[in-house]
Amino acid sequence: MSQGYDLHGLEFRGRVPEDQYGILGADAMAFLAQICLKFTGERDRLMQLREERQEEINSGKLPDFVPETESIRRSDWKVDPIPGFLKDRRVEITGPSGDAKMVINALNSGAKVYMSDFEDAQSPTWKGILQGQRNLYEAVRGTLSYRSEDGREYSIGSRPAVLFVRPRGLHLDEVHLSLDGKPIPGAFFDFAIFFFNNYSEQISRGYAPCFYIPKVENRQEARLWNDIFTFSESYVGIHRGTIKATFLIETLLAAFEMDEILYESREHSAGLNCGRWDYIFSYIKKLSQYSEYVLPDRSSVTMDKGFLLAYSKLLIRTCHRRDAPAMGGMSAYIPVRGDESANAKALKEVENDKTREVLLGHDGTWVAHPGLVEVATKTFDRYMKTPNQIHSVPGGETIAASDLLAPVTGTVTEEGLRHNVRVGMQYISAWLSGRGAVPLYNLMEDAATAEISRSQIWQWIRHGSVMSNGVKVTPELVWVILGEEFSALLKSRCLEEAYYLLKEIALLPHFEEFFTTKAYSVLNELEEQE
């Protein structure tokens, strides 16, 4: 397979290493081609609708519950029964698919579920995406192994976590494959290649193809994914409803259509998840033109306040009313080696976060590191004696549109601004070097958390936020701080590119929707130069 290779209308625009040929076999490519031919047009239409809805919000039409779908919210219906192997998901671990050692450690971590990520925790280098598919192919069969430089051997144990796969968001393209001269959706590549290569093996082992679906904004996008699932099941001849998917509620607009998203995906539903970091980013992005929704320092924007608490409560109530799991999100804290005090603080922060989630009514939670599985499991075991809490439907208060928009109050500080600059630069630098999950300042950063940092910089400039020291955030101030923080970091080609990218998107007059789309071409140029 090389430049110009063509199959079923698909054309490779990136070299495929010989050891990946089996992953991109003729039958798998034929299936991918059908997915792209059948669904890309609708994907493109929905991306245009996103732009139109953002223009409406900018013009004054704030998010609200959808009047024409009130009957779905009011009527009594349930999602299809959850299979037995998904009844208990009290702790799930996440991580990138492209790192074999991390995949093995996650599967062996003791978590109930491992969500292998092609999205926020995975830098979408062509090499990394293909290696991720190879890793998961071997992981499904229990044959994935890794030998470290110091000679240690890693292999999958006898009781691995249940595998979920998160494809890229619908907005991201895969430029290394084209159809009719246009790049195909990255989400379609990630889903189609994994599903086709592994569905039969997973079913034979008593499981099913399971997916986490990111960044949906409305019921129409959920319907598109449900149609893809149904088509795929028919294509390979398996029972309709075999595929199971948890939709991440990590965009502000999706919070107003949780019932509708469950309804559209009800035969394939494995519930909803509070994707907190992308949700904070989406809140800033969608309300970027409104000064009354400016958020304080990122460290002050916590899940027990304002719009975040309201959306957590609504998600739990919505899911449990429909017999669906309501999954919690991920604390960014990670274990701290070599500092007992800092490590104890991190573990306590995770315990407090998971205690809040289980008492609120969540059926499970996320962690980002194997070292946190034990504390999260013990916390859920302490308060949740059954496999889940789906039987408990919270009553009482009504969550109104105003609750889902209520900002978190607090201050903007110079240290908060500098932290956002440091995290933004260092994460984008790592992403450009092929790493999507990066420990920085005792927190695990991924694309979602980095998006918060860079979007807050833009928001504070746009609305002239005044910091606690009385200084106004201006383009000139940010320019100076960018330079100072850049000068303090170890220089590399990727860091220089990150510096210029962050400066550009932070100082643009309009809000850049995703830094990943802006940086994708730079990523590919750097990969080609390797």
Disulfide bonds with the S-S distance in Angstrom:
none
